[in-house]
Amino acid sequence: MLPLAAGPFAGTHRSFIVNVDKIEEMRIVDGRQRIFLRSGADVPLSRGYRDQFTAAMSGQTQGPEIGSS
């Protein structure tokens, strides 16, 4: 697995990474956590990535590794 490059990126799911500077909002839709981007796109936030994503958002880490869960 390759680590994410330094920058404002964080993994949200095994198939998704996001630029945290582009996040518009986060909310629960149909019982699942979703991240909505300024572009209008939305991506899932899986349970396996939730703690790492929260830490990345608070600036505690550069983000999870791609493929980690």
N, CA, C, O and CB atoms as a CASP TS submission, in Angstrom:
PFRMAT TS
TARGET T0000
AUTHOR 0000-0000-0000
METHOD Language model
MODEL 1
PARENT N/A
ATOM      1  N   MET     1       0.831  -1.173   0.000  1.00  0.00           N
ATOM      2  CA  MET     1       0.000   0.000   0.000  1.00  0.00           C
ATOM      3  C   MET     1       0.884   1.247   0.000  1.00  0.00           C
ATOM      4  O   MET     1       1.933   1.290   0.643  1.00  0.00           O
ATOM      5  CB  MET     1      -0.950  -0.008   1.208  1.00  0.00           C
ATOM      6  N   LEU     2       0.440   2.230  -0.719  1.00  0.00           N
ATOM      7  CA  LEU     2       1.175   3.481  -0.772  1.00  0.00           C
ATOM      8  C   LEU     2       0.542   4.488   0.176  1.00  0.00           C
ATOM      9  O   LEU     2      -0.683   4.598   0.221  1.00  0.00           O
ATOM     10  CB  LEU     2       1.213   4.033  -2.205  1.00  0.00           C
ATOM     11  N   PRO     3       1.348   5.226   0.934  1.00  0.00           N
ATOM     12  CA  PRO     3       0.774   6.256   1.796  1.00  0.00           C
ATOM     13  C   PRO     3       0.303   7.434   0.948  1.00  0.00           C
ATOM     14  O   PRO     3       0.820   7.666  -0.145  1.00  0.00           O
ATOM     15  CB  PRO     3       1.803   6.724   2.855  1.00  0.00           C
ATOM     16  N   LEU     4      -0.668   8.168   1.450  1.00  0.00           N
ATOM     17  CA  LEU     4      -1.110   9.370   0.758  1.00  0.00           C
ATOM     18  C   LEU     4       0.001  10.403   0.800  1.00  0.00           C
ATOM     19  O   LEU     4       0.749  10.486   1.773  1.00  0.00           O
ATOM     20  CB  LEU     4      -2.407   9.931   1.388  1.00  0.00           C
ATOM     21  N   ALA     5       0.102  11.182  -0.254  1.00  0.00           N
ATOM     22  CA  ALA     5       1.071  12.270  -0.280  1.00  0.00           C
ATOM     23  C   ALA     5       0.652  13.327   0.735  1.00  0.00           C
ATOM     24  O   ALA     5      -0.525  13.462   1.066  1.00  0.00           O
ATOM     25  CB  ALA     5       1.189  12.884  -1.705  1.00  0.00           C
ATOM     26  N   ALA     6       1.632  14.067   1.216  1.00  0.00           N
ATOM     27  CA  ALA     6       1.318  15.156   2.140  1.00  0.00           C
ATOM     28  C   ALA     6       0.373  16.119   1.437  1.00  0.00           C
ATOM     29  O   ALA     6       0.548  16.423   0.257  1.00  0.00           O
ATOM     30  CB  ALA     6       2.615  15.892   2.622  1.00  0.00           C
ATOM     31  N   GLY     7      -0.591  16.578   2.139  1.00  0.00           N
ATOM     32  CA  GLY     7      -1.553  17.496   1.556  1.00  0.00           C
ATOM     33  C   GLY     7      -2.904  17.300   2.193  1.00  0.00           C
ATOM     34  O   GLY     7      -3.051  16.525   3.137  1.00  0.00           O
ATOM     35  N   PRO     8      -3.886  18.000   1.678  1.00  0.00           N
ATOM     36  CA  PRO     8      -5.201  17.999   2.310  1.00  0.00           C
ATOM     37  C   PRO     8      -6.089  16.836   1.878  1.00  0.00           C
ATOM     38  O   PRO     8      -7.285  17.030   1.662  1.00  0.00           O
ATOM     39  CB  PRO     8      -5.897  19.285   2.012  1.00  0.00           C
ATOM     40  N   PHE     9      -5.527  15.622   1.747  1.00  0.00           N
ATOM     41  CA  PHE     9      -6.305  14.479   1.291  1.00  0.00           C
ATOM     42  C   PHE     9      -6.523  13.478   2.412  1.00  0.00           C
ATOM     43  O   PHE     9      -5.660  13.291   3.270  1.00  0.00           O
ATOM     44  CB  PHE     9      -5.617  13.805   0.117  1.00  0.00           C
ATOM     45  N   ALA    10      -7.688  12.833   2.396  1.00  0.00           N
ATOM     46  CA  ALA    10      -8.001  11.816   3.397  1.00  0.00           C
ATOM     47  C   ALA    10      -8.835  10.726   2.740  1.00  0.00           C
ATOM     48  O   ALA    10      -9.688  11.006   1.899  1.00  0.00           O
ATOM     49  CB  ALA    10      -8.754  12.433   4.615  1.00  0.00           C
ATOM     50  N   GLY    11      -8.582   9.489   3.128  1.00  0.00           N
ATOM     51  CA  GLY    11      -9.376   8.371   2.646  1.00  0.00           C
ATOM     52  C   GLY    11     -10.717   8.338   3.363  1.00  0.00           C
ATOM     53  O   GLY    11     -10.806   8.638   4.554  1.00  0.00           O
ATOM     54  N   THR    12     -11.757   7.971   2.624  1.00  0.00           N
ATOM     55  CA  THR    12     -13.093   7.880   3.205  1.00  0.00           C
ATOM     56  C   THR    12     -13.669   6.477   3.073  1.00  0.00           C
ATOM     57  O   THR    12     -14.630   6.119   3.754  1.00  0.00           O
ATOM     58  CB  THR    12     -14.023   8.885   2.545  1.00  0.00           C
ATOM     59  N   HIS    13     -13.071   5.691   2.189  1.00  0.00           N
ATOM     60  CA  HIS    13     -13.581   4.375   1.825  1.00  0.00           C
ATOM     61  C   HIS    13     -12.461   3.713   1.041  1.00  0.00           C
ATOM     62  O   HIS    13     -11.564   4.407   0.562  1.00  0.00           O
ATOM     63  CB  HIS    13     -14.938   4.457   0.987  1.00  0.00           C
ATOM     64  N   ARG    14     -12.483   2.415   0.895  1.00  0.00           N
ATOM     65  CA  ARG    14     -11.372   1.774   0.176  1.00  0.00           C
ATOM     66  C   ARG    14     -11.270   2.231  -1.278  1.00  0.00           C
ATOM     67  O   ARG    14     -10.228   2.051  -1.907  1.00  0.00           O
ATOM     68  CB  ARG    14     -11.531   0.265   0.219  1.00  0.00           C
ATOM     69  N   SER    15     -12.320   2.810  -1.809  1.00  0.00           N
ATOM     70  CA  SER    15     -12.320   3.271  -3.201  1.00  0.00           C
ATOM     71  C   SER    15     -12.293   4.785  -3.364  1.00  0.00           C
ATOM     72  O   SER    15     -12.352   5.282  -4.488  1.00  0.00           O
ATOM     73  CB  SER    15     -13.518   2.737  -3.897  1.00  0.00           C
ATOM     74  N   PHE    16     -12.204   5.531  -2.257  1.00  0.00           N
ATOM     75  CA  PHE    16     -12.319   6.987  -2.349  1.00  0.00           C
ATOM     76  C   PHE    16     -11.313   7.707  -1.467  1.00  0.00           C
ATOM     77  O   PHE    16     -11.031   7.285  -0.345  1.00  0.00           O
ATOM     78  CB  PHE    16     -13.717   7.420  -1.976  1.00  0.00           C
ATOM     79  N   ILE    17     -10.770   8.812  -2.001  1.00  0.00           N
ATOM     80  CA  ILE    17     -10.065   9.795  -1.191  1.00  0.00           C
ATOM     81  C   ILE    17     -10.670  11.145  -1.545  1.00  0.00           C
ATOM     82  O   ILE    17     -11.189  11.322  -2.647  1.00  0.00           O
ATOM     83  CB  ILE    17      -8.496   9.763  -1.441  1.00  0.00           C
ATOM     84  N   VAL    18     -10.608  12.094  -0.626  1.00  0.00           N
ATOM     85  CA  VAL    18     -11.149  13.424  -0.889  1.00  0.00           C
ATOM     86  C   VAL    18     -10.139  14.483  -0.478  1.00  0.00           C
ATOM     87  O   VAL    18      -9.303  14.266   0.399  1.00  0.00           O
ATOM     88  CB  VAL    18     -12.482  13.631  -0.145  1.00  0.00           C
ATOM     89  N   ASN    19     -10.236  15.618  -1.126  1.00  0.00           N
ATOM     90  CA  ASN    19      -9.498  16.805  -0.727  1.00  0.00           C
ATOM     91  C   ASN    19     -10.341  17.453   0.369  1.00  0.00           C
ATOM     92  O   ASN    19     -11.436  17.945   0.094  1.00  0.00           O
ATOM     93  CB  ASN    19      -9.230  17.798  -1.956  1.00  0.00           C
ATOM     94  N   VAL    20      -9.852  17.459   1.591  1.00  0.00           N
ATOM     95  CA  VAL    20     -10.661  17.942   2.711  1.00  0.00           C
ATOM     96  C   VAL    20     -10.982  19.429   2.595  1.00  0.00           C
ATOM     97  O   VAL    20     -11.921  19.907   3.232  1.00  0.00           O
ATOM     98  CB  VAL    20      -9.942  17.677   4.021  1.00  0.00           C
ATOM     99  N   ASP    21     -10.214  20.170   1.786  1.00  0.00           N
ATOM    100  CA  ASP    21     -10.508  21.588   1.573  1.00  0.00           C
ATOM    101  C   ASP    21     -11.750  21.785   0.708  1.00  0.00           C
ATOM    102  O   ASP    21     -12.278  22.895   0.634  1.00  0.00           O
ATOM    103  CB  ASP    21      -9.314  22.281   0.926  1.00  0.00           C
ATOM    104  N   LYS    22     -12.218  20.737   0.062  1.00  0.00           N
ATOM    105  CA  LYS    22     -13.365  20.822  -0.852  1.00  0.00           C
ATOM    106  C   LYS    22     -14.655  20.268  -0.249  1.00  0.00           C
ATOM    107  O   LYS    22     -15.667  20.178  -0.943  1.00  0.00           O
ATOM    108  CB  LYS    22     -13.054  20.080  -2.132  1.00  0.00           C
ATOM    109  N   ILE    23     -14.633  19.896   1.029  1.00  0.00           N
ATOM    110  CA  ILE    23     -15.826  19.337   1.669  1.00  0.00           C
ATOM    111  C   ILE    23     -16.807  20.449   2.003  1.00  0.00           C
ATOM    112  O   ILE    23     -16.452  21.444   2.635  1.00  0.00           O
ATOM    113  CB  ILE    23     -15.450  18.552   2.945  1.00  0.00           C
ATOM    114  N   GLU    24     -18.033  20.264   1.573  1.00  0.00           N
ATOM    115  CA  GLU    24     -19.116  21.205   1.861  1.00  0.00           C
ATOM    116  C   GLU    24     -19.812  20.830   3.165  1.00  0.00           C
ATOM    117  O   GLU    24     -20.010  21.675   4.038  1.00  0.00           O
ATOM    118  CB  GLU    24     -20.134  21.237   0.701  1.00  0.00           C
ATOM    119  N   GLU    25     -20.186  19.543   3.293  1.00  0.00           N
ATOM    120  CA  GLU    25     -20.862  19.088   4.505  1.00  0.00           C
ATOM    121  C   GLU    25     -20.800  17.574   4.611  1.00  0.00           C
ATOM    122  O   GLU    25     -20.490  16.869   3.650  1.00  0.00           O
ATOM    123  CB  GLU    25     -22.321  19.562   4.523  1.00  0.00           C
ATOM    124  N   MET    26     -21.103  17.103   5.801  1.00  0.00           N
ATOM    125  CA  MET    26     -21.215  15.668   6.064  1.00  0.00           C
ATOM    126  C   MET    26     -22.572  15.443   6.706  1.00  0.00           C
ATOM    127  O   MET    26     -22.997  16.205   7.575  1.00  0.00           O
ATOM    128  CB  MET    26     -20.041  15.140   6.986  1.00  0.00           C
ATOM    129  N   ARG    27     -23.251  14.385   6.266  1.00  0.00           N
ATOM    130  CA  ARG    27     -24.539  14.064   6.884  1.00  0.00           C
ATOM    131  C   ARG    27     -24.868  12.600   6.665  1.00  0.00           C
ATOM    132  O   ARG    27     -24.250  11.921   5.845  1.00  0.00           O
ATOM    133  CB  ARG    27     -25.660  14.958   6.317  1.00  0.00           C
ATOM    134  N   ILE    28     -25.846  12.131   7.407  1.00  0.00           N
ATOM    135  CA  ILE    28     -26.301  10.749   7.296  1.00  0.00           C
ATOM    136  C   ILE    28     -27.462  10.706   6.308  1.00  0.00           C
ATOM    137  O   ILE    28     -28.429  11.457   6.435  1.00  0.00           O
ATOM    138  CB  ILE    28     -26.725  10.174   8.690  1.00  0.00           C
ATOM    139  N   VAL    29     -27.354   9.819   5.325  1.00  0.00           N
ATOM    140  CA  VAL    29     -28.397   9.626   4.318  1.00  0.00           C
ATOM    141  C   VAL    29     -28.739   8.143   4.305  1.00  0.00           C
ATOM    142  O   VAL    29     -27.870   7.302   4.079  1.00  0.00           O
ATOM    143  CB  VAL    29     -27.934  10.126   2.891  1.00  0.00           C
ATOM    144  N   ASP    30     -29.997   7.828   4.545  1.00  0.00           N
ATOM    145  CA  ASP    30     -30.447   6.430   4.576  1.00  0.00           C
ATOM    146  C   ASP    30     -29.604   5.585   5.527  1.00  0.00           C
ATOM    147  O   ASP    30     -29.291   4.432   5.231  1.00  0.00           O
ATOM    148  CB  ASP    30     -30.399   5.827   3.173  1.00  0.00           C
ATOM    149  N   GLY    31     -29.242   6.163   6.663  1.00  0.00           N
ATOM    150  CA  GLY    31     -28.492   5.442   7.684  1.00  0.00           C
ATOM    151  C   GLY    31     -27.007   5.312   7.418  1.00  0.00           C
ATOM    152  O   GLY    31     -26.308   4.624   8.162  1.00  0.00           O
ATOM    153  N   ARG    32     -26.509   5.955   6.378  1.00  0.00           N
ATOM    154  CA  ARG    32     -25.083   5.877   6.030  1.00  0.00           C
ATOM    155  C   ARG    32     -24.472   7.276   5.999  1.00  0.00           C
ATOM    156  O   ARG    32     -25.091   8.232   5.533  1.00  0.00           O
ATOM    157  CB  ARG    32     -24.887   5.173   4.658  1.00  0.00           C
ATOM    158  N   GLN    33     -23.252   7.371   6.503  1.00  0.00           N
ATOM    159  CA  GLN    33     -22.537   8.648   6.514  1.00  0.00           C
ATOM    160  C   GLN    33     -22.079   8.992   5.102  1.00  0.00           C
ATOM    161  O   GLN    33     -21.471   8.159   4.431  1.00  0.00           O
ATOM    162  CB  GLN    33     -21.325   8.596   7.481  1.00  0.00           C
ATOM    163  N   ARG    34     -22.361  10.201   4.646  1.00  0.00           N
ATOM    164  CA  ARG    34     -21.966  10.669   3.315  1.00  0.00           C
ATOM    165  C   ARG    34     -21.222  11.994   3.451  1.00  0.00           C
ATOM    166  O   ARG    34     -21.500  12.782   4.355  1.00  0.00           O
ATOM    167  CB  ARG    34     -23.208  10.826   2.382  1.00  0.00           C
ATOM    168  N   ILE    35     -20.288  12.227   2.557  1.00  0.00           N
ATOM    169  CA  ILE    35     -19.538  13.472   2.502  1.00  0.00           C
ATOM    170  C   ILE    35     -19.915  14.151   1.194  1.00  0.00           C
ATOM    171  O   ILE    35     -19.804  13.554   0.123  1.00  0.00           O
ATOM    172  CB  ILE    35     -17.981  13.227   2.606  1.00  0.00           C
ATOM    173  N   PHE    36     -20.359  15.389   1.283  1.00  0.00           N
ATOM    174  CA  PHE    36     -20.766  16.151   0.107  1.00  0.00           C
ATOM    175  C   PHE    36     -19.699  17.195  -0.194  1.00  0.00           C
ATOM    176  O   PHE    36     -19.292  17.963   0.677  1.00  0.00           O
ATOM    177  CB  PHE    36     -22.156  16.822   0.324  1.00  0.00           C
ATOM    178  N   LEU    37     -19.255  17.205  -1.446  1.00  0.00           N
ATOM    179  CA  LEU    37     -18.199  18.110  -1.873  1.00  0.00           C
ATOM    180  C   LEU    37     -18.788  19.346  -2.544  1.00  0.00           C
ATOM    181  O   LEU    37     -19.935  19.331  -2.990  1.00  0.00           O
ATOM    182  CB  LEU    37     -17.234  17.397  -2.823  1.00  0.00           C
ATOM    183  N   ARG    38     -18.005  20.404  -2.612  1.00  0.00           N
ATOM    184  CA  ARG    38     -18.460  21.649  -3.241  1.00  0.00           C
ATOM    185  C   ARG    38     -18.831  21.451  -4.703  1.00  0.00           C
ATOM    186  O   ARG    38     -19.635  22.208  -5.246  1.00  0.00           O
ATOM    187  CB  ARG    38     -17.385  22.714  -3.130  1.00  0.00           C
ATOM    188  N   SER    39     -18.256  20.447  -5.342  1.00  0.00           N
ATOM    189  CA  SER    39     -18.543  20.162  -6.754  1.00  0.00           C
ATOM    190  C   SER    39     -19.931  19.562  -6.951  1.00  0.00           C
ATOM    191  O   SER    39     -20.427  19.485  -8.075  1.00  0.00           O
ATOM    192  CB  SER    39     -17.494  19.213  -7.319  1.00  0.00           C
ATOM    193  N   GLY    40     -20.559  19.137  -5.848  1.00  0.00           N
ATOM    194  CA  GLY    40     -21.853  18.475  -5.934  1.00  0.00           C
ATOM    195  C   GLY    40     -21.754  16.967  -5.797  1.00  0.00           C
ATOM    196  O   GLY    40     -22.766  16.290  -5.615  1.00  0.00           O
ATOM    197  N   ALA    41     -20.546  16.438  -5.882  1.00  0.00           N
ATOM    198  CA  ALA    41     -20.339  14.991  -5.724  1.00  0.00           C
ATOM    199  C   ALA    41     -20.520  14.599  -4.265  1.00  0.00           C
ATOM    200  O   ALA    41     -20.311  15.409  -3.362  1.00  0.00           O
ATOM    201  CB  ALA    41     -18.930  14.574  -6.225  1.00  0.00           C
ATOM    202  N   ASP    42     -20.906  13.355  -4.046  1.00  0.00           N
ATOM    203  CA  ASP    42     -20.937  12.841  -2.679  1.00  0.00           C
ATOM    204  C   ASP    42     -20.251  11.486  -2.656  1.00  0.00           C
ATOM    205  O   ASP    42     -20.330  10.710  -3.608  1.00  0.00           O
ATOM    206  CB  ASP    42     -22.398  12.736  -2.145  1.00  0.00           C
ATOM    207  N   VAL    43     -19.574  11.221  -1.540  1.00  0.00           N
ATOM    208  CA  VAL    43     -18.822   9.976  -1.381  1.00  0.00           C
ATOM    209  C   VAL    43     -19.153   9.373  -0.023  1.00  0.00           C
ATOM    210  O   VAL    43     -19.518  10.092   0.906  1.00  0.00           O
ATOM    211  CB  VAL    43     -17.288  10.221  -1.521  1.00  0.00           C
ATOM    212  N   PRO    44     -19.026   8.056   0.095  1.00  0.00           N
ATOM    213  CA  PRO    44     -19.317   7.407   1.376  1.00  0.00           C
ATOM    214  C   PRO    44     -18.165   7.586   2.364  1.00  0.00           C
ATOM    215  O   PRO    44     -17.013   7.766   1.970  1.00  0.00           O
ATOM    216  CB  PRO    44     -19.598   5.915   1.164  1.00  0.00           C
ATOM    217  N   LEU    45     -18.496   7.533   3.639  1.00  0.00           N
ATOM    218  CA  LEU    45     -17.499   7.455   4.707  1.00  0.00           C
ATOM    219  C   LEU    45     -17.753   6.140   5.415  1.00  0.00           C
ATOM    220  O   LEU    45     -18.728   5.999   6.154  1.00  0.00           O
ATOM    221  CB  LEU    45     -17.581   8.690   5.705  1.00  0.00           C
ATOM    222  N   SER    46     -16.871   5.175   5.188  1.00  0.00           N
ATOM    223  CA  SER    46     -17.078   3.851   5.768  1.00  0.00           C
ATOM    224  C   SER    46     -16.691   3.825   7.239  1.00  0.00           C
ATOM    225  O   SER    46     -15.908   4.652   7.704  1.00  0.00           O
ATOM    226  CB  SER    46     -16.280   2.803   5.001  1.00  0.00           C
ATOM    227  N   ARG    47     -17.248   2.870   7.956  1.00  0.00           N
ATOM    228  CA  ARG    47     -16.928   2.721   9.384  1.00  0.00           C
ATOM    229  C   ARG    47     -15.440   2.496   9.593  1.00  0.00           C
ATOM    230  O   ARG    47     -14.867   2.997  10.561  1.00  0.00           O
ATOM    231  CB  ARG    47     -17.721   1.559   9.995  1.00  0.00           C
ATOM    232  N   GLY    48     -14.810   1.750   8.700  1.00  0.00           N
ATOM    233  CA  GLY    48     -13.390   1.453   8.834  1.00  0.00           C
ATOM    234  C   GLY    48     -12.485   2.666   8.674  1.00  0.00           C
ATOM    235  O   GLY    48     -11.354   2.660   9.159  1.00  0.00           O
ATOM    236  N   TYR    49     -12.958   3.686   8.013  1.00  0.00           N
ATOM    237  CA  TYR    49     -12.168   4.898   7.789  1.00  0.00           C
ATOM    238  C   TYR    49     -12.585   6.045   8.700  1.00  0.00           C
ATOM    239  O   TYR    49     -11.897   7.065   8.748  1.00  0.00           O
ATOM    240  CB  TYR    49     -12.287   5.330   6.348  1.00  0.00           C
ATOM    241  N   ARG    50     -13.672   5.908   9.408  1.00  0.00           N
ATOM    242  CA  ARG    50     -14.240   7.026  10.162  1.00  0.00           C
ATOM    243  C   ARG    50     -13.261   7.646  11.155  1.00  0.00           C
ATOM    244  O   ARG    50     -13.096   8.866  11.165  1.00  0.00           O
ATOM    245  CB  ARG    50     -15.468   6.568  10.896  1.00  0.00           C
ATOM    246  N   ASP    51     -12.603   6.832  11.994  1.00  0.00           N
ATOM    247  CA  ASP    51     -11.690   7.381  13.003  1.00  0.00           C
ATOM    248  C   ASP    51     -10.500   8.081  12.355  1.00  0.00           C
ATOM    249  O   ASP    51     -10.110   9.169  12.781  1.00  0.00           O
ATOM    250  CB  ASP    51     -11.196   6.270  13.934  1.00  0.00           C
ATOM    251  N   GLN    52      -9.921   7.459  11.326  1.00  0.00           N
ATOM    252  CA  GLN    52      -8.781   8.070  10.641  1.00  0.00           C
ATOM    253  C   GLN    52      -9.195   9.356   9.931  1.00  0.00           C
ATOM    254  O   GLN    52      -8.445  10.331   9.921  1.00  0.00           O
ATOM    255  CB  GLN    52      -8.169   7.085   9.634  1.00  0.00           C
ATOM    256  N   PHE    53     -10.381   9.357   9.342  1.00  0.00           N
ATOM    257  CA  PHE    53     -10.866  10.545   8.648  1.00  0.00           C
ATOM    258  C   PHE    53     -11.094  11.678   9.641  1.00  0.00           C
ATOM    259  O   PHE    53     -10.717  12.820   9.378  1.00  0.00           O
ATOM    260  CB  PHE    53     -12.164  10.235   7.880  1.00  0.00           C
ATOM    261  N   THR    54     -11.705  11.370  10.775  1.00  0.00           N
ATOM    262  CA  THR    54     -11.949  12.381  11.803  1.00  0.00           C
ATOM    263  C   THR    54     -10.631  12.972  12.292  1.00  0.00           C
ATOM    264  O   THR    54     -10.529  14.183  12.492  1.00  0.00           O
ATOM    265  CB  THR    54     -12.735  11.777  12.985  1.00  0.00           C
ATOM    266  N   ALA    55      -9.624  12.125  12.484  1.00  0.00           N
ATOM    267  CA  ALA    55      -8.305  12.604  12.907  1.00  0.00           C
ATOM    268  C   ALA    55      -7.689  13.502  11.836  1.00  0.00           C
ATOM    269  O   ALA    55      -7.097  14.532  12.159  1.00  0.00           O
ATOM    270  CB  ALA    55      -7.367  11.414  13.208  1.00  0.00           C
ATOM    271  N   ALA    56      -7.823  13.123  10.568  1.00  0.00           N
ATOM    272  CA  ALA    56      -7.285  13.940   9.477  1.00  0.00           C
ATOM    273  C   ALA    56      -7.982  15.293   9.417  1.00  0.00           C
ATOM    274  O   ALA    56      -7.339  16.314   9.171  1.00  0.00           O
ATOM    275  CB  ALA    56      -7.434  13.210   8.133  1.00  0.00           C
ATOM    276  N   MET    57      -9.284  15.306   9.639  1.00  0.00           N
ATOM    277  CA  MET    57     -10.039  16.556   9.616  1.00  0.00           C
ATOM    278  C   MET    57      -9.636  17.482  10.753  1.00  0.00           C
ATOM    279  O   MET    57      -9.694  18.704  10.611  1.00  0.00           O
ATOM    280  CB  MET    57     -11.527  16.270   9.689  1.00  0.00           C
ATOM    281  N   SER    58      -9.231  16.911  11.876  1.00  0.00           N
ATOM    282  CA  SER    58      -8.840  17.741  13.016  1.00  0.00           C
ATOM    283  C   SER    58      -7.360  18.102  12.962  1.00  0.00           C
ATOM    284  O   SER    58      -6.851  18.763  13.868  1.00  0.00           O
ATOM    285  CB  SER    58      -9.153  17.022  14.327  1.00  0.00           C
ATOM    286  N   GLY    59      -6.659  17.671  11.902  1.00  0.00           N
ATOM    287  CA  GLY    59      -5.269  18.019  11.722  1.00  0.00           C
ATOM    288  C   GLY    59      -4.297  17.167  12.503  1.00  0.00           C
ATOM    289  O   GLY    59      -3.127  17.532  12.623  1.00  0.00           O
ATOM    290  N   GLN    60      -4.745  16.031  13.044  1.00  0.00           N
ATOM    291  CA  GLN    60      -3.886  15.174  13.847  1.00  0.00           C
ATOM    292  C   GLN    60      -3.009  14.280  12.993  1.00  0.00           C
ATOM    293  O   GLN    60      -2.026  13.732  13.492  1.00  0.00           O
ATOM    294  CB  GLN    60      -4.716  14.333  14.775  1.00  0.00           C
ATOM    295  N   THR    61      -3.336  14.118  11.725  1.00  0.00           N
ATOM    296  CA  THR    61      -2.579  13.235  10.841  1.00  0.00           C
ATOM    297  C   THR    61      -2.706  13.746   9.423  1.00  0.00           C
ATOM    298  O   THR    61      -3.550  14.596   9.140  1.00  0.00           O
ATOM    299  CB  THR    61      -3.073  11.766  10.946  1.00  0.00           C
ATOM    300  N   GLN    62      -1.873  13.234   8.525  1.00  0.00           N
ATOM    301  CA  GLN    62      -1.969  13.622   7.125  1.00  0.00           C
ATOM    302  C   GLN    62      -3.022  12.813   6.397  1.00  0.00           C
ATOM    303  O   GLN    62      -3.330  13.112   5.243  1.00  0.00           O
ATOM    304  CB  GLN    62      -0.628  13.461   6.439  1.00  0.00           C
ATOM    305  N   GLY    63      -3.585  11.797   7.033  1.00  0.00           N
ATOM    306  CA  GLY    63      -4.630  10.996   6.408  1.00  0.00           C
ATOM    307  C   GLY    63      -4.277   9.533   6.427  1.00  0.00           C
ATOM    308  O   GLY    63      -3.113   9.177   6.611  1.00  0.00           O
ATOM    309  N   PRO    64      -5.259   8.682   6.242  1.00  0.00           N
ATOM    310  CA  PRO    64      -5.021   7.237   6.250  1.00  0.00           C
ATOM    311  C   PRO    64      -4.338   6.793   4.974  1.00  0.00           C
ATOM    312  O   PRO    64      -4.353   7.510   3.973  1.00  0.00           O
ATOM    313  CB  PRO    64      -6.332   6.477   6.432  1.00  0.00           C
ATOM    314  N   GLU    65      -3.741   5.616   5.005  1.00  0.00           N
ATOM    315  CA  GLU    65      -3.135   5.053   3.810  1.00  0.00           C
ATOM    316  C   GLU    65      -4.219   4.534   2.885  1.00  0.00           C
ATOM    317  O   GLU    65      -5.271   4.083   3.339  1.00  0.00           O
ATOM    318  CB  GLU    65      -2.147   3.933   4.171  1.00  0.00           C
ATOM    319  N   ILE    66      -3.966   4.597   1.618  1.00  0.00           N
ATOM    320  CA  ILE    66      -4.904   4.040   0.647  1.00  0.00           C
ATOM    321  C   ILE    66      -4.994   2.541   0.879  1.00  0.00           C
ATOM    322  O   ILE    66      -3.973   1.860   0.973  1.00  0.00           O
ATOM    323  CB  ILE    66      -4.465   4.355  -0.819  1.00  0.00           C
ATOM    324  N   GLY    67      -6.198   2.035   0.970  1.00  0.00           N
ATOM    325  CA  GLY    67      -6.404   0.606   1.156  1.00  0.00           C
ATOM    326  C   GLY    67      -6.441   0.160   2.596  1.00  0.00           C
ATOM    327  O   GLY    67      -6.765  -0.998   2.858  1.00  0.00           O
ATOM    328  N   SER    68      -6.123   1.023   3.543  1.00  0.00           N
ATOM    329  CA  SER    68      -6.237   0.618   4.949  1.00  0.00           C
ATOM    330  C   SER    68      -7.695   0.676   5.343  1.00  0.00           C
ATOM    331  O   SER    68      -8.477   1.417   4.746  1.00  0.00           O
ATOM    332  CB  SER    68      -5.373   1.524   5.883  1.00  0.00           C
ATOM    333  N   SER    69      -8.063  -0.094   6.336  1.00  0.00           N
ATOM    334  CA  SER    69      -9.475  -0.065   6.748  1.00  0.00           C
ATOM    335  C   SER    69      -9.590  -0.115   8.238  1.00  0.00           C
ATOM    336  O   SER    69     -10.699  -0.100   8.772  1.00  0.00           O
ATOM    337  CB  SER    69     -10.250  -1.220   6.135  1.00  0.00           C
TER
END
